[in-house]
Amino acid sequence: MPVMSAQNHKPQVLVIDDDPLFREMIRNMLQNDFRIQTAPTTEDGMRLFTDAAPDAVLLDLVMPGKDGIWALRAMRREDPTVAIAILTGHAALETAKEAISLGARFYIEKPVDAEELKRTLIRCVESTRQQRHQEQAVAEMKGLISDLHAELEKKERVLRQARCAVELMYDLSQPLESAVSQICSLEEYLSGNGNLGGPEHYQRLVKSFRLLERCMERCRLLTELSRALEQEDHPQSVSVADLLRRISDDARPWVRNAGISLDVRILVRNPSIRADPRLLEMAIRNILIRALHAAADNGGAVRLACVQETAAVELRVEDHGRGCDLEALSRRLRPHFSRRDVQTGAGMGLLLSGRVVQRYGGSFHVQSAPGKGTVVFIAFPL
């Protein structure tokens, strides 16, 4: 590897002055301590500034054509780390003040004192290198922060997937427990009798299959809603009353087959909110279906009510299902999930629906207790 010469270690100074004798004098004065490049015009100086990236610039403000102020502005735009010392005479003192306000670090009055010039340029070089070091440190820090954000996003995605998996298991646990209980009863009977033995056991088998169908339906709904949340939404004006009527009408056939009741009361003057209609419909439909499934376990009822207050439209979905203990669920999900996560949705379905509601400025709250059912409260500001 070739050894770098001492000349290459010297700081590089760009001198821009229209006087050839002055440029030569500066070169002779500084060449032992600096590498000197000179330019007779500001345009030539800017080309050298761009190509050579000097450690300091010595700039005469009074130049033919484009003056030193123009060059100063251009240099500050291109590389604000380079320290610039301006040359000025007593008559150009006001221009020198303007140059300082534009970012020049130092100014030197003509005629130039050699020692003062060297001291000033050394300070310029130190300032430039310090600025460059700081910029490099900031760039490295930004890179580290960017890498950290990317890593955190990966971990957050994994955490969301884990939370969805845990809450999906919770969502499916009740219907699966009921289905397994029915199947176990049938197994005990068949092990002793060898046949279905009558309509009672046949009904148990039918109920078990219906419970499993509900699990499959819930998985499908939650998968669709989860995917929709990751996609870009398209907000527009959505009629709350029309949306609720459509969702409740679609649920009527299932309600009749399940032998439960659905009481719908829409007491609003057809207010509108701004949201993605497909995503909002999926979220509210998911809340209603969860309530219907919960009520079907106990042969209970579901109430869907919507009222309009002065500054908000409020939605309430209440079921008379088994309910759940939010405190117990919170303890079961620790340390990964807080009680606040659980309260915003006792299960993946309500959690995802709550995210949709909150995305469009709404509030979302769940009340539930064992044996007392679950109530979901939603409010959208108008």
N, C-alpha and C positions, 0 to 999 in steps of 0.2 A: 504494500500500500504506500503510495507516495506521501512524503511528509509535507504538510501544509506550511507554506512560507509564512514568515512573520507579517508580511504585507497583507495577507488575507485575514489576519486577526485584527487589523486596524479597523476602527469604526469608519463607515462610509459617509461622506458629507457631499451633498449636492449644492453647488453654488450657482445661483441664477442672477446674472448681472449683465447689462448691455455694454459695459466698458471692458474691452479686452485687456487693457493694462491692469485694471483692478483685478480681473479674474486671474491673471498671471501672478500678480503680487500675492493674492490669497493662496494660490497653489504653492508658491515658494515658501510662504509663511507657515503653512500647515502640513506639508507633505510628509514631514518626519513623524507626525502623530496620527494622521488621518489619510484615508484613501479619498482623493478629491476627484469629483466629476463636475464639469462646468457646462453651462448653457447660456447662450447670448439672448434668448427670448423666453418668455413664459411658456409658449407652446412647446419649444424644444425641452424646456425644463420639465413639463408635464410628462412628455414621452419618457425621459430618463427616470422620472419619479415612479412611473408605472413599471418600467422594466427592471430597475435596479433595487427598488425598495430600500432607500437610504436610511441611515440611522439618525440623520439630522439634515435640515435644509437651511441654507443661508440665502435669504431672498431679498432682493432690492425691490422696494415698492414702486419706485418711479421707473417705469419701463415703457419703451415704444410699443404701440399696438395694444394688446391686452396687458393691463398693468398687473402689479403684484397682488392687489386685492382679488382680482379674478383668479390668479394662480392659487392664492391662499384658500379661497372657497373650494376650488376644484380639488386641492390636496386634502382638505379636511373631509370632503365627501368620500374620496377614494380610500384614504387610510388615516383615520383620526388619531392613530397612535404615534405618528411621527411628529417629533417636536420641531417647530419652525422658529428660527430667529430671523427677524426682519432687519434690514439695513435702512436707515433713514437719516436725512439731514435735518437740521433744526427747523427748516421751513416746512417740512412734511410731518411735523409732530402730531397734528390732528389726524392725519392719515394713519400714523402709527397707532394712535389710540383706537381707531376703528379696527385695525388689524389685530390688536390685542383682544378686542371684544369678539372677533371672529375666530379666535383660537390660537393665535400666535403666542408662543410661550415666552419669548424674550425679544428685546429689540436693542440694536447697537447703533449708535450715532457715528456717522462719518465725520472726520477721518477716523479710521479704525486703529485701535491699540492692539498690538499682537497678543499680549498676555491676556488682556480682557477678552479678546475674541476666542482664544483657546479655552479659557475658563467657561465661557458661555457655551461653546460647542460641546465641551465635556458634560456640562449640565444637561444639554439637549439630548446627548446620546444616552445618558443615564435615565432621563425621563422616558425616552422612547422605549428603551429596553424594559424598563419597569412596566410601562403600559402594555407592551407586548406580552410580557410574562403574566400580567394580570388577565389579559384577554385569553391567553392560552389556558390559564387555570380555570377561568369561567367557562370556557368551551368544554374543557374536560369534565368540569362539574356538571354542566348541562347534559353531557353525554352519559355520565353516571346516573343522573336523575332520570333521564329518558330510559336507560336500561332498567332502572329500578321500577319505573312505572310499568314498563312492559312486563317485568317479572310479576309485579303485583297484580296486573290484569290477568295474567295466566292463573295465578293462585286464586284470584277472585272467581274466575270462571270455574275452576275446580271446586271451589267452595259452594258456588251456586248449584253446581251439579250434585254435590253431596247433599245440600239442603233439599233439593228437589227429590232426591232419592229417598231421604228419610221421611219427608212429608208425604210423598206418594205412598210409602208403606203405611203411614198413619191413615191416610185417606182410604186406603183399601182394606185396612185391618177389620173394620166393623162388618162390612158385607162379607168378607172372607170368613170371619169367625162364625157368622150366622150360617153361611153355606156349609162350612166344615161341620158345625154342630148338627145340621140337618142330615148330612151324609153319614156322620157317625151313628146317629140314631137309626138310620136305615140299615147300616152295616150290622148293628147289634140285632135288629129284628130279623134280617135275612139269615144271619148266622144260626138263628134258632128255628126259623120257619122255612127257609129255602125259597120263598117267593114274596112278592110285594104284599100280598095278603089283603088288599083292599084299597079303597079310594084315599084313605087317610095317608098312607105311606106314599101313594102315587103323588098326592099333593105336596108332600115333603120333597120329593124328587124334583117336581116342577119348580118349587120355590128355590131349591138349591141352584138349579140352572138359571133362574131369573137373577139370583144374586150374582152369579158369575158373569152373566151378561151385563149387569150394572157395572161390575168391575172393569170389564172391557170397554164399556162406553165411557166411563170416567177416565180411563187411561187415554182414550182417543181424544176426549175434550181437552184434557190437560196438556197433551202433546201439541195439539193445534194451538192452544193459547200460548204455550211456552215459545213455540216457533214464531208466532205472530209478534210477540213482544220483542224479539230480536230483529225484526224487519223494520224498515222505514215506514212510519205511519203517514197518513194523509188527512189531517184534521179538516173538518167542515162542520157546518151547522147540522145538529142532530136533534130531532124532536124526541124528547124523553117519553112522552105519552105514547106516541106511535111505536117506539121501540119496545116499550113494556107490553103493549097490547099484542104485538107480533110474537114476542117471546112466550107470553102466557098462552096465547092461542095455540102455538106449536106444541105446548106441553099438555094440552087437554087430553089427547088420546092416551098418553102414557098415564095420566092421572086416573082416568076411568079404569084402565086395565089394572092399575095397582090398588084400586079400592080406597083411595084417599081423597081428601078434598083440597081444593085450591081456591082460596078466597082472594080475589083481586080487586083492589080499590085504588083507582087512579083519580085523585082529586086535585088535578092541576089544570091550568089554562093553556095547555100545550106549550110549555116553555122549551127553549132550545139551548143546548150547550155546544161548545166547539170541541170536537173529538173525531177520531177516526171511527166511522160508524161500524165497520166490521169488527175492529178490536173491542170497542165498547160493548157491542152486542155479544161477542164471545164471552166477555168478562161477566156480564150480568146473567147471561144464559147459564154460565157455569155455576154462579151463586144459586140460582133457582133450582137447577138440577140437583146440586148437592143437598139443598133443603128437601126436595121431593124424595130423594133416596133416603135421607135420614128419617123422614116422616113415614116412609113405607115400611121401615123396620118395625114401627110400633103401631101401624095402622092409624096414624095421626093425621094432622092437617098442616097446611102451609098457608101463610098469609103474606100477600105481596101488596104493600101500600106505598103510595107516592103522593106527597103533599107539597104545595108550594108556599114557602114563607116569603117574607119581604125581599130578602136578598139571596135566597137559595132554594133549590129544589131538593127535597129529602126523600130518600128511598129506604124502605125497611122490609127485610125478608126474614120471616120468623117461621121456624118449624118446631113441631112437638116431638122431635126425635129423641135419641138417647142423650145428646149433649156430650160435653167432655169437660174435664177438669183442666183449665188452662195452666194452673200452677203445677199440677202433676206433669202435664205435657212439657212445660218449660224445663222442669228438672230432668225429664227423660232425654231431652235434646241437648242439654249442656254437655261439654263446655262450648259447643260450636254455635249454639243459637241462644239468643237472649229471650227473656220473657216478653220483651217488646215485639220480637219477631212473631212469637206465638199469638200475642194479642191481636196483631194485625191480620191473622188468618190461621185458624186451627187446622192446618193442613195445607198441602201444596196448592189446591184449587183456590182457596180463599186468599192465600198469599199472592198468587199471580193476579187474581182479580183485583186485589188491593193495589198492586203496582199499577194496573191500568187506570184505576180511579185516581190515584195520586198523580199519575202522569198528566192528567187533564185538570189538575188543580182541585180535585175533590178530596174529601176526608173519608176515612174508612175505619170502622171500629166493629169489633166482634164481642158479644157477650154469650157465654155458654157455661152450663153447669150440668153435672151428671143427673140424668132423669128429668131435666127441665128444658131440654132443647137448646137451640142456638138462635140468636138474633144477630143479623148483620145490618149495620147502620151505614148509609152512604149519603153524603151531602155534596152537591155541586153548587158553587157560587154562580149567581146570574149576573 
